[in-house]
């Protein structure tokens, strides 16, 4: 340890010349290294950077001191309730099988709060430190910053001897990956790329926002996007938790162009600029890897730990509904066991290391973080191909054996390989290095996984686990290996060399090096390879060359050899190779020489031949990528196989592939479908449109086939309904029902529904049945609300904390004028998703008693004051309650209506916002402000919402027009945009713009909500001569922000969001 400290000290006293060069380079790019969401603090930061650079030029010693002081000192909020062991003491508490040994590769102060890591082609370990993650109250401490470090172990003794800071200017950093001339960083809401083309370990310039939209609003702050890793297919993969919905796209993309994700796996292709959802669901995935055949697996928590990342799969969610309402059933984990006693509470398993609830014997607990499939060459062969994941509460490494199971896999429990008796051990990532040794990142803290009791930021360890002495391969620095040798490494048993040699070839192609001459060698090795895994390595290497070779070096040679590999894979008739051949011709795959029609026709022809369940699973994944007519053709072939009915994956994957087809197209597939589950779902989908368009349902009933499946599907669709109109074809269908007990029972229930209606008590049971389908429970709850059934309040109160039903329960509770309900709703604020919270606020400001409860919670800092807009404040003031107005002023603030104040503000702004000032404005920063303050009600360039006027065609080039309308939005107001106050007979008061009115209903547009109200339930309406647009917007911004917002509003075209 002493020699290690000496090496560290030597490293820290680098030459003044090198240090100052780094500092100057960093200073040139100061404003780009802070994530774009923090642009408002840049002026202060610029001054700091100028001072630091000046100090650097004065003396070497002062430079080092200033640099150290510039990085905010991380504070510890975790109380030291138990002793904190040294790294050496912690190492002694680690238990390993015979023959294994561990070293402390790095520890505090050289590494703290390590959250993720990545390898580069030189065999160096890049580590992300996250200091900004906070406890429940703090969430993220944005006074701190996160770092990316580089560790080297030149003598391979298991202890680092060189440490380099790549950047310390990031925040909310959850993951990193190296590649394509820089570093990729996941820093929600952005996926960033930090260029370093010359590889000098100093950023070349500003981070580039590659993707935007990863939500940071969830109350569960730990379920953010994370987990960057390159896949064998050349895509960059990542993960995301389910606590909020993210709408992801490239910068500047419109809402309709973005893809929504609420948990699961995603990927991004760096040359095609394409974002893709791999699979949806689970809880909070925080680890993934690929097996030797390129199959993706990932780790999760609570509801199951091991999952197969099947493209297009919809996986079980811990709470809430899938984003697609047609997902009637979700897939389960592939492990045949849990690491905790599922008969008890999952929270009890947090004491897994202490043996609570049997968790210790079962595997340690519910929380899993980090994952690898070991394919290195140091550990015994027994461990190769097995899954290793860190069990947080069990303080150990769980082991899973993957075995084939039908079209997919099953995970079998194996003995744990490592266990730590250090109560501070919190493993978060596990990976193997060039010599096959395994590295474990230890967050090093106490408390449960959410860190609700505080964060100990000044601790962290990295351990290296080897079997005996690991031998460093001669090719460990792949940057010094020839192109030809990199190709030969695709046949290596050392998967670290295989993957990183492939990525190094990509780097060279990306740097404009001509590598097309390597294609024949890769094709030759494909045939000479001794097993399927090594054949695939060569295929993937050739595919990556095709994707990343610059256009001026393109040659038919690469594509010709790829076509040969595809043809040979079909001919060799191996299910794994054929599966990758199918992937390569799918429209979502890399076969850029085929159009959609050719891809679809080719897939249909493959499906008609002899294909195994392994291949059919990939065909099922391709269904969602096809045009509707080809989807029907391929679906018909796949659904004709009765032997797939009991497969663990295929029935659901077939349904996911066709579920968005129009009901009429689904009926075409029904008659010859041999999968009962899919037949039932088709019937369910058709029955959902029984009131709006029963054509498809009548067509299905007229077929008279598979009657039990039809009845079951219809029953699920209409479960919870009190009454429904009978389809025209019902009587003829019902008269021919076969003598089947299940069919007879379903028939009886539907006949009742189509006749006198279903009993209210039966509907209540469905609404409260936590094992019932969410859609059915929601239907039942809506029926109870419509009927204003007895006991409705108690039912809604019980469901208020149930994600997926709480919004409907909220509607029901809004009917009751009881301050106790208002208090209950206000206390439930954090139980709602961020996109749902504005609707809750609307409800809480709809009644006087509710509003008081809301203000009480705001005063207690349980509901953020920013949740209440001026619109809501006006609504509260409309109650004309003196005590409530006083409470509003104390908790939230005053609403000033002085005309003289407005005129003065208008005059001041006109004087300040001269053409010279506006020319210095940053429209990119202005777009961020627009999205925060304006887009909830206005559209600009096709983005935003239309509660107020669309600003795209307005007189935005006139600064006077903008100032006058923003400061005093009610001065010149069209009748369509006047605020309307609606008082309901049940006592609620709502405010918004009237969007439509019929003989029976009035449609009111509110911020975040559009509500259709029955006229007979309205006591009175009052249109006010004021705008729904809040006043005081300009006072909320500083002068620089006002300037930037105006600069954006006056642009001629959309600007990028930076």
SESEKE-868626 format. One record per residue (C-alpha): x, z, y. Coordinates in pm, whole numbers, plus 50000, padded with zeros to 5 digits. Layout:
N
XZY
...
END
This chain:
1058
500005000050000
502895007250236
504374972550188
500944957750241
500594976550571
503994963550676
502884927850607
499674933550802
501544947751102
503954918551095
501064894451091
499424911351389
502604908151602
502534870151608
504554852151873
503354853052232
503524815252258
501184809551965
498824836652078
498554823652434
498004788352308
495144800552094
493714820552382
493874791552625
492174769052372
489464795052317
488964800052691
488364762952741
485404765752510
484194800652600
480614791852671
480124773152348
481304800052108
478414823552186
475324811151996
472994790052211
470284816752220
472494838152443
473284813052719
471904836552988
474874860052948
477474832752986
478374838753351
479534874053277
481394862452971
483154834953168
484544860653410
485824881553120
487514851452961
489204842153289
490574877553319
491824877152961
493584843753004
495244855953324
496464886953144
497804865652860
500014846553097
501514878953234
502894894352918
502734892252541
502004929352497
499194930252749
497754898952591
497414915852254
495864946652411
493354926952617
492374905752319
491754936852114
489684952752388
487684921052442
486124923652097
483414950452125
484324981251922
481764984051640
479885017051646
478745036051337
475105047051328
475225058950966
475605096950947
478405108150714
476215128850486
478685124850197
482495120550199
483835085650266
486535077550008
489595056650088
489865022449929
492395036149681
490055064749588
487155040349548
489275018449322
489855048149091
486075052349060
485605016948925
484925013148552
485944980648376
486194969148012
489574972247835
492134946547952
490644942648299
492214956348616
491294957848983
493214957049310
492164962649670
492604927749812
491644939650163
490054970250322
489224985250659
490514980850924
491494945650812
487984938050695
484684954550791
481104946750696
481994915850489
478764896950428
479844863050289
482894842650194
484114807550118
487284791049984
489334763550142
491534737549972
494644758650037
493284786549819
492564809250116
489524831950128
487394828950443
485264859650511
482304864650745
482074899250904
478654909251034
478694937251291
475454927951467
473164937651178
471504970451270
469114996351137
465314994751153
465125004451519
468154984951635
467484953951420
470434933851555
472844948651809
473634919052032
476144939052233
478414933851933
479844901851784
480594888451438
483874873951309
485244848451068
488544858650906
491034840350682
492904859450412
495954847150219
497794862149923
500984841649912
502624861049628
499394864149422
499794901749374
496094908049433
496644921149788
496384899150097
499554895250306
498214874150591
495074877950801
493904853451068
490914855651300
489294821251319
486644831751570
485094864351687
482464849251915
479444846651684
476324867551636
473794872551355
476224855451118
474984856450758
477064829950581
479944805150611
481244774350431
484264752050486
484254714450496
484214681150681
486774691650939
485404725451034
483424756350946
479684758150883
478014790250993
474494802850935
473604822151249
469794822151268
468004805151428
470764779151389
472954762851132
476194757851325
479254736151273
482484747951437
484954718851444
488594723351346
489604687751263
493354693951277
493104724151050
495074747451277
492564775651223
491484775051588
488104760151689
488524725951850
485464729352067
481914742052094
479854749751786
477394722051722
473804730751636
473164711051318
469754725551232
467444747951430
464294767851363
465384794551114
463094823251212
464524855951340
461184872151419
460404889151089
460134926751085
462194924950766
465364915050952
467364912750629
465374882850495
466984857750731
468524824650626
471854828550445
473984815650158
475804783250246
477434765549948
478264729649868
476384716549566
477834692049313
475584665149462
477294667049803
474464685849977
474954718850163
472644744750005
471234776150162
468664803650108
465874820350304
463614850950260
459814851350275
459114874950564
458414847650819
457834810350826
460594788150965
460104752651089
463414735151037
464684702951185
467594686751359
467934695651728
465244679351938
462974670451647
459234673451699
457144699451522
455524673451295
458964661151191
460114695551078
459794710950733
458344745750693
459894771350463
458854806950389
461364817050126
463404800049857
466244774549851
466924745550088
469634719350135
471054696650405
472904663650369
475624660950635
475874623050652
472184614450618
471154643150850
468344651950610
466884686750555
465084692450225
463184721250064
464534726649712
462064753149593
459754778149759
458944814649701
460544846649560
461434875649794
464904874449944
467364852649751
470954862949827
473194845149576
473324811949387
475594789749179
475534759648946
476264758348574
478544732648413
475724707048406
474894710448774
471754731248726
471064754949016
470334791848956
469834819349210
469374856749233
466534876449391
465084911249421
462034932249314
459744906449152
462404892248923
466114887048962
467034853748795
465494820148889
466064783748800
466284763349123
464084734449007
463604708849279
459974709649393
459134742749222
456824768749377
457994802749260
456284836449251
456214854149588
456444891349647
453634889049903
451624863450091
450494828749993
452484797249938
452514774550242
450684748050037
447144760349959
447014737649652
449604759049472
447134776449247
449754792549025
453414800449083
456304800048838
457884831948707
461554841848689
463504829248388
464984862948285
463134878747994
463744913748134
463974934748451
466724958348566
464224985648653
461115001648508
458284978948621
455815005648516
456885026148816
457485018949183
460254994449269
461335017449551
462055044849295
464705022549137
466865026249449
468355056449277
469305034048985
472835047148955
471455082248907
469195073048618
465865075648801
462885060048621
465175046248355
466735021548597
470265031248500
469745021748136
467854989948228
470454976448470
470494997448784
467554987749002
465594960149175
468044948049442
470484920049356
473024905249597
475634878349535
475984857049224
478454835649033
478414816348708
481924822748584
483844790748501
487354802548579
490334804548341
491494840848369
488664860548211
488124858047832
486164827947706
483304851347611
482334853847980
482454816748061
479124802148169
477444835848215
475704847948529
477194877348719
475284894748998
475814926449199
473154953049149
473134971649478
471525004549384
473045005149039
476494999749194
477484975948920
477764939648811
474904928048585
475544900348333
473074874048210
473454848447933
471734815047993
470044798747694
467944767247673
464184773047667
462044741647650
462694720747959
464564749248128
466394781648055
465914818147976
468194846248096
469204872247835
470454906847929
474134913647853
476144945747899
477224953048257
480894944448314
481624967448609
480234999948742
481405020449041
480945057749082
481675054249452
478355061349631
479575039349919
479965008449697
477584981049816
478664948149661
477254918049850
479104887549713
481074877749403
483244846849354
486224835149149
489424821649302
492104796049212
493684817648940
490334827348786
490434862648930
487094874749063
486644887549418
483904912249516
482914918349876
481884954449934
479754961350244
480714998050191
477865019550315
475305044850193
471525044550211
469175019150060
469424981650098
467604978650430
470045002350605
467115021050762
469245052150806
472035035051001
474995011850951
478605022250892
480324992851062
483905005051034
484225000850661
484474972650412
486494962750107
487334932349900
488314939049538
489994914949299
489204918148926
491474901248672
491994902048299
495654911148273
497814892348521
496224861148665
498474830548690
498264810749011
497934773348931
500574750149072
497804730149243
496434760549430
497104742949764
495144710949709
496084697050049
499534689949902
498214672349591
498084634249572
494824614949561
495484604849201
496154640849094
492914652049259
491104626749042
492814639848728
491744675348815
488154665148742
489114670248376
490444705548432
488994736348263
489494755048592
486204749248776
487704762049104
490204733449091
487514708448987
485154716849274
487764720349544
489644688949437
486354670349470
485824685149817
489404676849918
488754640349824
485704642150048
487794656250334
490264627850307
487504601850299
485914618850599
489244616450784
489014578750747
491334575050450
490604545550221
489994559249870
487964531149714
490844523049476
490154556249300
486754544449176
487994527148856
490014558048759
486964580348795
484904556048588
487594555048319
487784593048313
484004594648287
484244576847953
487364594747836
486074629447918
485734651447607
482344666347699
479294661047918
480404686248182
483644667648249
481824634148254
479564648248524
482574660348727
483824624748755
480374611248834
479894636549115
483344628949258
482534592049270
479154599349426
480774620149701
483254592049775
480294568549816
478594592350059
481594600350276
483734568850277
483814554550628
482004521750686
485174501750758
486544511450415
483324505150222
483774484149914
481464472349638
484014488549407
482554523549448
478934512949415
479684489849123
481324518048931
478454541349016
476014515348882
478084513148564
477964550848518
474194550548566
473784522648311
476104539348061
474344572948101
471044557148002
472734539647707
474544571047585
471104587447556
472304622547633
469524643047799
471844658548059
473374625348162
469974608348165
468644636448384
471324629048642
470584592048612
466954599848697
468064620848995
470174591949117
467234567549133
464664591849276
463774583549639
465184617849730
468384610149542
471484590949644
470554556049518
470564540749863
470534505549722
466974510249592
463824511249802
460874534149734
458994508149532
461974499849310
462704536849255
459134544349155
458874514948915
462184523948751
461114560148703
457864549048541
459784526748297
462144555448208
459184578748149
457574553747910
460654554547687
462054582247469
462694611147705
463294647647624
461684677047802
464934681247999
464524646348140
460794650448196
461474680848413
463574659348647
460884632348639
458364659048737
460584668849032
460664632749147
456854630149159
456604646349502
458984620649652
456944590049548
454294570649735
450734579149622
450224547749409
453514553049223
452784590049193
449574581449009
451414557048777
454204581448686
451764610448670
449604591948418
452574586848185
453754622948206
450324638848176
449614619747855
452034642047659
450074670147492
453294686047360
454214696547716
451204719747745
453134750647634
456414743347811
457424771148054
457874746448343
456304712348288
452544718648335
453074735048673
455734710248782
453404681348696
450714697448911
453064704049203
454004667249196
450434654249225
448544682449399
448544665649742
446934633749615
443394627249744
440794641849505
439564607249416
443044598049290
443244630149089
439994621048914
441664588848792
444304610248618
441814634648467
440314615148177
443564608747989
445364640748097
446464660747792
447564691847985
444644716748005
446144735848299
446444704048507
442894693848414
441614727448534
443524724248862
442154689148922
438624702648881
439444731449115
440784707949380
437694685749364
435354715849382
437024728449699
435434699249883
431944706149744
430464710050093
432594686150300
432804656950055
431484661749698
432184625449598
435224632949383
433544662949219
430484642349129
432774615648987
434554641848776
431284656248649
430034621448564
432984616348328
431624644248109
435064650947957
437024683147901
434004703548005
435574738047964
438474728848193
436054714748451
433954746348448
436974769348469
438434749648758
435154749048946
434724785948885
438144793849036
437444772049340
434094788249411
434954823649310
433994846449596
431314823049729
427874838249771
426044805149738
426884767949720
424994735049725
424524720349379
426424687449320
424204657449238
425854652348899
425584688948800
422344688548602
423394659348384
426784675348322
425314709648243
422854694847995
425714682147777
427804713947764
429324718847421
428864750747220
431864769447363
431674806247459
434024803547757
432234772247879
428824788647844
429934818948047
431394797348323
428264775948321
426064806548370
428054818548671
428044784548841
424324779148774
423674812348948
425834801349242
423954768449272
420614786349237
419754820349386
423344829549476
425844854749346
425414892449371
427234909149661
428684935849432
430394909049223
431904894149539
433234928349644
434974932349309
436714898949353
437884907549707
439414940449589
440924927349265
444684927349328
445184906149016
442834878649133
443984846449299
444554849549676
442304820149757
439474835349555
439914869249721
439964852850063
436774833549983
435134865949872
436184884750184
434934856650410
431584857150226
431304894650281
432104890550652
429524862750690
426904883950514
428004915250707
427754932550372
427374969750333
430764986350299
432524957350476
434554980450699
435975000450409
436884968650221
438644953550524
440544985950585
441804985550228
443014949550265
444604953150607
448074958150457
447744930250201
449794900450320
447714868750289
444414887350332
445134908850638
444204881050883
440754877650727
440424915650713
441294916051084
438314892951154
436064916350965
437264947851142
436854931151481
433094933151425
433114971251445
433224988351784
435075019851684
438255032051860
439495045051524
439675009051402
441614999451712
444135026651637
444425014851277
444994978751389
447604988451647
449475008951387
449464978351158
451294955751406
454464952951196
452454944550882
451574910751032
453874880651029
455284871251373
453034840451396
450014862851322
450784890151574
449364871251878
445984869551701
446154907051639
446854912552010
443854890652097
441694912951879
443134944952023
442344933352377
438794922952286
437344958552302
437954987352542
438635012452264
440984988252088
442914981652409
443555018652462
444985021452110
447214991452179
448565006452502
449135039652324
451355022052068
453185003152341
453905035952517
455345048952190
457485017252155
455735008151829
454454975251974
456794955752207
455584952352563
456444915452550
453584910752302
451114915552588
450814885752822
449284884253169
446274867953005
445794898452785
446324921453083
443594903453276
441314907152978
441954944852970
441244946953342
437954928653289
436614960453124
436694976153476
437745009553336
439795029453587
441595050653327
442455019953120
443755001253428
445965031053511
447325032153155
447994994653167
449944998453490
452015027253352
452795011253018
452984974353099
452954969453476
450834958053769
449134924353821
449514914054180
447064888954326
448274888154688
447994853354835
450584862055101
453074871654830
452574838254658
453074818354976
456264837255051
457584831454699
456754794354719
458594791255049
461624810454918
461894788954606
461604756554802
464434768055026
466674777754733
465994748754494
467704721654695
468764688554534
472344701654526
471304733154338
469074713954095
471944689954020
473874719553877
470994729453649
471334729053271
468264711453124
469304721852772
469054758552867
465854750053054
464334736552735
464974770052566
463134787352852
460264762452832
459854769352460
459754806852526
457474807352831
455494774952852
455164757652514
452474781652390
450034764252628
451614731452746
453004700552581
456054681852707
457464651552524
455004657352241
456044693552174
454034724752241
450294732252250
447424718252453
445634748452595
446694737352942
447464702153067
450024679652898
452974679753138
454584647653011
452704625453252
452334649553544
454144648053879
457194666353746
459754647753958
458374664854270
459944699554300
457214710254545
454524701454290
456254722054024
456834752754242
453294753554380
451604749654040
453794775053863
453674801954132
449944797754205
448364780453901
444834787954025
445204771054365
444314735954248
442524739653917
440524714253718
437264727953577
438484722553219
441294747553267
439414776153432
439464808953243
436194817353071
435324853152982
433004854952678
431204887552604
429904889752248
426784908652145
428944930751925
430854942552233
433984921252207
435344903952517
437314871752468
439044849452723
440314813752711
439474777652791
436254762252658
437404733252442
434014722252310
430354732152309
427504721252083
423914731852033
425064759451797
428664768251881
431254772352155
434954765952084
437304788452282
441024780552304
443194811352338
446964815852320
447884813351952
444264809851840
441234786951854
437934803751768
434504788351708
431744812151824
428034809951742
425974808252063
423414832551929
426154858851898
427254854852264
425774879052520
427064860052825
429864837752951
431544838453290
433854811353421
436414825353664
438064805453943
441474813453797
443764796553549
444504809453203
448154803853298
449844836853384
451204843053732
454534859653794
456444835953567
459174829553822
459734866653882
460564870853513
463634848153545
466844850953742
467874823653987
470014805053732
467184804553480
464674792253739
467094764253829
467594754553463
463854754653390
463184731953687
466034708953582
464414705153240
460904699853376
462204671853601
463984652453322
462954616853234
463524620752858
463794648752605
467124667052588
468754683452290
468074720052223
471454737452243
END
